[in-house]
Amino acid sequence: MISPEQAGVIIMLVGIYGLMAKREPIKLVLSINVVSLGLVLFFIGLAYSPGKDVPIMPTDPVDPLPATLMLTTLVVDIAITSLALAIIIRMRRDGS
């Protein structure tokens, strides 16, 4: 069975391939988004601790910081992706 770390690396490699193989700006932005999602999966997989409790009244808690940081990363990723796509649409409209 494949681990989350390995899946994250594979997804990052797919995104890097997209960055190298594609020339269209929208596909480049989406490839950057895929690389970022692979990185988030990789770090969440590294932070996984089997047998730990949730950090609400626990006896043996898991560290909530990695999940918090990755959630913040996803929110920032969405904002950057939407801004980049809006800029691309604006460039195409002004260029035509």
ZARODREN-660179 format. One line per field, with one value per residue: residue number from 1; chain; x, y, z of N, C-alpha, C in turn. Coordinates in steps of 0.2 Angstrom, whole numbers, plus 2048, in hexadecimal, padded with zeros to 3 digits. Example, Ala and Ser with C-alpha at 12.3 -4.5 7.8 and 13.67 -1.06 7.14 Angstrom:
<pts>
seq [1, 2] .
mol [A, A] .
nc1 [842, 840] .
nc2 [7E4, 7F5] .
nc3 [827, 823] .
cac1 [83E, 844] .
cac2 [7EA, 7FB] .
cac3 [827, 824] .
cc1 [842, 840] .
cc2 [7F0, 800] .
cc3 [827, 827] .
</pts>
This chain:
<pts>
seq [1, 2, 3, 4, 5, 6, 7, 8, 9, 10, 11, 12, 13, 14, 15, 16, 17, 18, 19, 20, 21, 22, 23, 24, 25, 26, 27, 28, 29, 30, 31, 32, 33, 34, 35, 36, 37, 38, 39, 40, 41, 42, 43, 44, 45, 46, 47, 48, 49, 50, 51, 52, 53, 54, 55, 56, 57, 58, 59, 60, 61, 62, 63, 64, 65, 66, 67, 68, 69, 70, 71, 72, 73, 74, 75, 76, 77, 78, 79, 80, 81, 82, 83, 84, 85, 86, 87, 88, 89, 90, 91, 92, 93, 94, 95, 96] .
mol [A, A, A, A, A, A, A, A, A, A, A, A, A, A, A, A, A, A, A, A, A, A, A, A, A, A, A, A, A, A, A, A, A, A, A, A, A, A, A, A, A, A, A, A, A, A, A, A, A, A, A, A, A, A, A, A, A, A, A, A, A, A, A, A, A, A, A, A, A, A, A, A, A, A, A, A, A, A, A, A, A, A, A, A, A, A, A, A, A, A, A, A, A, A, A, A] .
nc1 [804, 802, 80A, 805, 80F, 816, 80C, 80A, 817, 816, 80B, 810, 81B, 813, 80D, 819, 81D, 813, 816, 821, 81E, 813, 80D, 803, 7FC, 7F1, 7F1, 7FE, 7FC, 7F3, 7FB, 805, 7FC, 7F9, 806, 807, 7FC, 801, 80C, 806, 7FF, 80A, 810, 806, 805, 811, 80F, 806, 801, 7FF, 7F3, 7F2, 7E9, 7DB, 7DE, 7D6, 7D2, 7DC, 7E5, 7F0, 7F5, 7F5, 7FF, 7F8, 7FE, 804, 7F9, 7F1, 7FA, 7FA, 7ED, 7EC, 7F5, 7EE, 7E3, 7EA, 7EF, 7E3, 7E0, 7EB, 7EA, 7DE, 7E0, 7EB, 7E5, 7DB, 7E3, 7E8, 7DD, 7DA, 7E5, 7E3, 7D7, 7DB, 7E5, 7DF] .
nc2 [7FA, 80B, 819, 829, 832, 82E, 82E, 83C, 841, 83B, 842, 84F, 84D, 84B, 857, 85F, 85A, 85F, 86C, 86D, 868, 86F, 87E, 887, 894, 892, 884, 883, 88A, 881, 876, 87A, 87B, 86E, 869, 86F, 869, 85C, 85E, 862, 856, 84E, 854, 852, 844, 842, 847, 83E, 834, 825, 81E, 829, 835, 841, 853, 858, 858, 84D, 83D, 839, 843, 848, 852, 862, 86C, 869, 866, 871, 87B, 875, 877, 884, 887, 881, 88A, 896, 892, 890, 89E, 8A3, 89C, 8A0, 8AE, 8AD, 8A7, 8B1, 8BB, 8B6, 8B4, 8C2, 8C6, 8C0, 8C5, 8D3, 8D1, 8CD] .
nc3 [800, 7FD, 804, 80C, 80B, 800, 7F6, 7F6, 7F1, 7E4, 7DF, 7DF, 7D6, 7CA, 7C9, 7C7, 7BB, 7B3, 7B4, 7AC, 7A0, 79A, 792, 793, 79C, 7A6, 7A8, 7AD, 7BA, 7C0, 7C1, 7CA, 7D5, 7D6, 7DA, 7E6, 7EE, 7EE, 7F6, 802, 805, 807, 813, 81C, 81D, 822, 82F, 835, 842, 848, 853, 85C, 865, 862, 864, 86E, 87E, 881, 884, 87F, 874, 862, 858, 854, 84C, 83F, 837, 838, 832, 825, 821, 821, 816, 80B, 80A, 807, 7FB, 7F3, 7F2, 7EB, 7E0, 7DA, 7D8, 7CF, 7C4, 7C1, 7BD, 7B2, 7AA, 7A8, 7A1, 795, 791, 78F, 786, 77A] .
cac1 [800, 806, 809, 803, 815, 818, 807, 80C, 81C, 814, 807, 815, 81E, 80E, 80D, 81F, 81D, 80E, 819, 826, 81B, 80D, 80F, 7FD, 7FC, 7EC, 7F4, 804, 7F9, 7F0, 801, 807, 7F7, 7FA, 80C, 806, 7F8, 805, 810, 801, 7FE, 810, 811, 801, 807, 817, 80D, 802, 804, 7FA, 7F2, 7F1, 7E2, 7DA, 7E1, 7D0, 7D2, 7DF, 7EA, 7F6, 7F3, 7F8, 801, 7F4, 801, 805, 7F2, 7EF, 7FE, 7F8, 7E6, 7ED, 7F8, 7E8, 7DF, 7EE, 7EF, 7DD, 7E0, 7F0, 7E8, 7D9, 7E3, 7EF, 7E0, 7D8, 7E8, 7E9, 7D7, 7DA, 7EA, 7E0, 7D2, 7DE, 7E9, 7DB] .
cac2 [800, 811, 81D, 82F, 836, 82C, 831, 843, 841, 839, 847, 854, 84C, 84C, 85F, 862, 858, 863, 873, 86C, 865, 873, 885, 88B, 897, 88F, 87E, 884, 88C, 87B, 872, 87D, 879, 866, 868, 871, 864, 857, 860, 862, 84F, 84B, 856, 84F, 83E, 842, 849, 839, 830, 820, 81D, 82F, 838, 848, 857, 85A, 854, 846, 83B, 838, 847, 849, 859, 865, 871, 868, 866, 878, 87E, 873, 87A, 88B, 886, 880, 890, 89B, 88F, 892, 8A5, 8A5, 899, 8A4, 8B4, 8AC, 8A6, 8B7, 8BF, 8B3, 8B6, 8C9, 8C7, 8BD, 8CA, 8D9, 8D0, 8CC] .
cac3 [800, 7FC, 80A, 80A, 809, 7F9, 7F2, 7F6, 7ED, 7DE, 7DD, 7DE, 7D0, 7C5, 7C8, 7C4, 7B4, 7B0, 7B3, 7A7, 799, 798, 791, 794, 7A3, 7AA, 7AA, 7B2, 7C0, 7C2, 7C2, 7D0, 7DA, 7D8, 7DE, 7ED, 7F1, 7F0, 7FC, 808, 807, 80A, 81A, 820, 81E, 827, 836, 837, 848, 849, 85A, 860, 866, 860, 869, 872, 884, 87F, 889, 87A, 86E, 85C, 858, 84F, 848, 838, 833, 838, 82D, 81E, 81F, 81F, 810, 806, 80A, 803, 7F4, 7EF, 7F1, 7E6, 7D9, 7D7, 7D6, 7C9, 7BF, 7C0, 7B9, 7AB, 7A6, 7A7, 79C, 78F, 78F, 78D, 780, 774] .
cc1 [804, 805, 807, 809, 817, 813, 808, 811, 81A, 80F, 80B, 818, 819, 80E, 813, 81F, 818, 811, 81E, 823, 816, 810, 809, 7FD, 7F7, 7EF, 7FA, 801, 7F7, 7F6, 804, 803, 7F8, 800, 80B, 801, 7FC, 80A, 80C, 800, 804, 811, 80C, 802, 80D, 815, 808, 805, 7FE, 7F9, 7F1, 7EA, 7E1, 7DC, 7DB, 7D0, 7D5, 7E3, 7F0, 7F5, 7F8, 7FA, 7FC, 7F7, 802, 7FE, 7F0, 7F3, 7FC, 7F1, 7E7, 7F1, 7F3, 7E4, 7E3, 7EF, 7E9, 7DD, 7E5, 7ED, 7E3, 7DB, 7E7, 7EA, 7DC, 7DC, 7E8, 7E3, 7D7, 7DF, 7E7, 7DB, 7D6, 7E2, 7E5, 7D8] .
cc2 [806, 816, 824, 834, 834, 82E, 839, 845, 840, 83F, 84D, 853, 84D, 854, 862, 860, 85D, 86A, 872, 86B, 86A, 87A, 889, 88E, 894, 888, 87E, 886, 885, 876, 874, 87B, 872, 865, 86A, 86C, 85E, 858, 860, 85A, 84C, 84D, 853, 848, 83D, 843, 843, 835, 82B, 81F, 823, 831, 83F, 84D, 85B, 856, 84D, 844, 83A, 83C, 847, 850, 85D, 86A, 86F, 868, 86D, 87C, 87C, 876, 881, 88B, 885, 886, 895, 898, 891, 89A, 8A7, 8A2, 89E, 8AB, 8B3, 8AB, 8AC, 8BB, 8BC, 8B5, 8BE, 8CA, 8C5, 8C2, 8D0, 8D7, 8CF, 8D2] .
cc3 [800, 802, 808, 808, 802, 7F4, 7F1, 7F1, 7E5, 7DB, 7DB, 7D7, 7CA, 7C4, 7C5, 7BD, 7B0, 7AF, 7AD, 7A0, 796, 797, 793, 79B, 7A8, 7AC, 7AE, 7B9, 7C3, 7C4, 7C9, 7D6, 7DB, 7DC, 7E5, 7F1, 7F3, 7F6, 803, 80A, 80A, 811, 81F, 822, 823, 82E, 839, 83D, 849, 851, 85E, 860, 863, 865, 86D, 878, 883, 885, 885, 874, 868, 85C, 852, 84B, 841, 834, 833, 832, 826, 81C, 81D, 818, 80A, 805, 806, 7FC, 7F0, 7EE, 7EB, 7E0, 7D6, 7D5, 7CF, 7C3, 7BD, 7BC, 7B2, 7A7, 7A4, 7A1, 795, 78C, 78C, 787, 779, 771] .
</pts>
